[in-house]
Amino acid sequence: MHPSAPPVLPPATVEVAPAIEVRDLRRSYGAFEAVRGVSFEVNPGEVLALLGVNGAGKTSALEVLEGLADAGGGTVRVLGMDPVTERARVRPHLGVLLQSSGLPGDLTVAETLRTWAGTLTAPRPVEEALTQVGLTGRADVRVRSLSGGERRRLDLALALLGRPDVVVLDEPTTGLDPESRRQVWELVQGLVADGAAVLLTTHHLEEAEELADRVAIMRGGQIVLSGTQAEIAETQPATIRFTLDDDAPAPPVPAGAQVVTQGRRVEWHTRALQPVLAELLAWAAEHGVVLRTLLARAGSLEQAFLAVADGTDPHPTDPRPTTEENR
């Protein structure tokens, strides 16, 4: 008799520790509390985008994460380490792109990269860094002679020179033209494919939509909305908008629809887009009414951002995957 084969067990689920872990972070400037109990995580191979108007507290939180300032309360860990007290251990694994770098203007692009490479344990070759950000042809140009977009790409090359496992990008595409912005997006996507954790701050909603696995929207030092783009969009009502001819009757307002404007130009908001739209179209067909310029649109990230910005959506969410804004 042949011994029976051992049972085949399902593969064990391996939990990956967050690359960035922030819990109840607080930071104050005198009596002003700029960051008020913020919590979020970023996992390896993931992008978290932080959105918010200026003054929401994002940069104040990022400075603690980058090891540039002490927290007033709570905890921050990068790869399990405190970025302030263990900065020497964190630094080789962390790439940071600040909003403004203040690079010496007299050095050339290549000299700047070589100087920074000298401070790193295992930097990528300077030629590779130049190619990565599209500055190969500008290697011998002095930094002061670069355009704003070129200087931003140099900042990015410096942030990525040490092959970091955790990357913090604070407004990475400021001053870039659309083509350069797309190149940066592809670069970020490549970092994530290689397993890096990316924390991205941006005022460009299109950038967040293109890159982010999760989004956090900030106001007043707190996370107000957080989750995937779909989850955040679902917090907002759908919009139905159309125009009636002068002699057309007004349609009855379906249950579940809220009238925003009425008359010849009609706008409704609803949490039940499909049934409300179906009822409207059935009524129009029955009465021979043409709904001109008909638009039906689900809730969006842009709606959510504007609702947070103007205070329409005032209740912070549970701070699971999220972050802050500029102080």
NORDA-V96431 format. One record per pair of residues at least 6 apart in sequence whose ideal C-beta (glycine too) atoms are under 6 Angstrom apart, sorted by the first residue. I is the first residue (numbers start at 0). J is the second residue. D is the distance in Angstrom with one decimal. If there is no record, write none. Layout:
I|J|D + I|J|D
//
This chain:
15|43|6.0 + 17|40|4.1 + 17|42|5.4 + 18|41|5.7 + 18|43|5.1 + 18|78|6.0 + 18|165|5.1 + 18|196|3.4 + 19|41|4.1 + 19|77|5.8 + 19|196|5.9 + 20|40|5.3 + 20|76|4.5 + 21|38|5.8 + 21|39|5.2 + 21|75|5.2 + 22|38|5.1 + 22|73|5.4 + 22|74|4.9 + 23|36|5.1 + 23|38|5.8 + 23|73|3.8 + 24|34|5.6 + 24|37|4.6 + 24|60|5.8 + 24|70|5.7 + 24|73|4.1 + 25|34|5.6 + 25|71|4.6 + 25|72|3.7 + 25|73|5.5 + 26|33|5.5 + 26|34|4.2 + 26|59|5.0 + 26|71|4.8 + 27|71|5.0 + 33|56|4.9 + 33|59|4.2 + 33|220|5.4 + 33|326|4.8 + 34|56|4.6 + 34|59|5.1 + 34|60|5.0 + 34|220|5.0 + 34|323|5.9 + 35|220|4.0 + 35|221|5.2 + 37|60|5.7 + 37|222|5.9 + 37|323|5.6 + 38|318|3.6 + 39|318|5.9 + 39|320|5.5 + 39|321|3.8 + 39|322|5.0 + 40|320|5.6 + 41|47|4.6 + 41|196|4.6 + 41|198|5.4 + 43|194|5.1 + 43|196|5.2 + 44|191|5.6 + 44|194|5.0 + 45|196|5.9 + 45|212|4.9 + 46|191|5.8 + 46|197|4.5 + 46|199|5.8 + 46|210|5.1 + 46|211|5.0 + 46|212|5.3 + 47|198|5.5 + 47|213|5.2 + 47|320|5.9 + 48|199|4.8 + 48|207|4.0 + 48|211|3.6 + 48|214|5.0 + 49|57|5.3 + 49|200|4.6 + 49|215|5.2 + 49|322|4.0 + 50|216|4.9 + 50|304|5.7 + 51|57|5.7 + 51|217|3.3 + 51|324|3.3 + 52|308|5.1 + 53|325|4.8 + 55|217|3.8 + 55|218|5.3 + 55|324|2.9 + 56|220|3.8 + 56|323|4.3 + 56|324|5.4 + 56|326|6.0 + 57|200|5.5 + 57|217|5.8 + 57|323|3.7 + 57|324|3.0 + 57|325|5.2 + 58|325|4.5 + 58|326|5.1 + 59|326|4.0 + 60|323|3.5 + 62|68|4.3 + 63|70|4.9 + 63|75|5.3 + 64|75|5.6 + 64|82|6.0 + 65|95|5.2 + 66|82|3.9 + 66|83|5.2 + 66|86|4.2 + 69|83|5.6 + 77|89|5.0 + 77|165|5.7 + 78|92|5.6 + 80|88|5.4 + 80|89|5.1 + 82|89|4.8 + 91|120|5.0 + 92|163|5.8 + 92|164|4.6 + 92|165|5.9 + 93|163|5.5 + 93|165|5.1 + 94|158|4.3 + 94|159|5.4 + 94|163|3.3 + 94|166|4.5 + 95|158|5.8 + 95|167|4.8 + 96|154|5.5 + 96|155|5.7 + 96|158|4.2 + 96|168|4.7 + 96|169|5.9 + 96|171|5.5 + 97|169|5.6 + 98|169|5.0 + 98|170|5.2 + 100|154|4.8 + 102|111|6.0 + 102|142|5.1 + 104|142|5.0 + 104|143|3.1 + 106|142|5.8 + 107|139|5.3 + 107|141|5.5 + 108|134|5.8 + 108|137|5.3 + 108|138|5.3 + 108|140|5.8 + 108|153|5.9 + 109|125|5.9 + 109|138|4.2 + 111|142|6.0 + 112|125|4.6 + 112|128|5.6 + 113|125|5.7 + 115|157|5.2 + 115|160|5.9 + 116|122|3.9 + 116|160|5.9 + 119|161|4.3 + 122|160|4.9 + 122|161|5.6 + 123|162|5.9 + 128|156|4.6 + 128|160|5.4 + 129|135|4.7 + 129|138|5.7 + 132|152|4.2 + 132|155|5.4 + 132|156|4.5 + 133|182|6.0 + 134|152|5.7 + 147|174|3.9 + 148|174|5.1 + 148|175|4.7 + 148|179|5.4 + 151|174|5.3 + 151|175|5.9 + 164|195|5.9 + 165|196|5.0 + 166|190|6.0 + 166|195|5.4 + 166|197|4.8 + 167|198|4.8 + 168|199|4.9 + 169|200|5.0 + 170|200|6.0 + 171|183|5.7 + 172|180|4.4 + 172|183|5.3 + 184|209|5.5 + 184|210|6.0 + 187|210|5.5 + 201|207|5.8 + 204|300|5.9 + 204|301|5.4 + 207|214|5.6 + 213|227|5.7 + 213|320|4.4 + 214|228|5.9 + 214|231|5.8 + 215|222|5.2 + 215|225|4.3 + 215|321|3.1 + 215|322|5.0 + 216|223|5.5 + 216|224|4.4 + 216|304|5.8 + 216|307|4.7 + 217|323|5.3 + 217|324|4.2 + 218|307|5.2 + 221|315|4.7 + 222|315|5.7 + 222|318|4.7 + 222|321|4.3 + 223|307|4.7 + 223|315|5.2 + 224|231|5.4 + 224|303|5.7 + 224|316|5.5 + 225|316|5.1 + 225|320|5.9 + 225|321|3.9 + 228|300|5.4 + 231|300|5.8 + 231|303|4.8 + 232|298|4.7 + 232|299|5.3 + 232|300|5.7 + 234|303|5.8 + 235|298|3.1 + 235|302|4.1 + 235|303|5.2 + 236|268|4.1 + 236|269|6.0 + 236|270|5.6 + 236|298|5.9 + 237|269|5.4 + 237|272|3.8 + 237|297|5.0 + 237|298|5.8 + 238|268|6.0 + 238|296|4.9 + 239|267|4.6 + 239|295|5.1 + 240|266|4.6 + 240|294|4.5 + 241|265|5.6 + 241|290|4.1 + 241|293|4.5 + 242|264|5.3 + 242|291|4.4 + 242|292|5.0 + 243|263|5.3 + 247|288|4.9 + 250|282|5.1 + 252|258|5.8 + 253|275|4.7 + 253|278|4.5 + 255|269|5.4 + 255|271|4.4 + 255|275|5.7 + 256|267|4.3 + 256|269|4.5 + 256|275|5.0 + 257|268|4.7 + 259|266|4.2 + 259|268|5.7 + 260|266|4.5 + 269|275|4.6 + 276|295|5.1 + 283|290|5.3 + 306|312|4.0
//
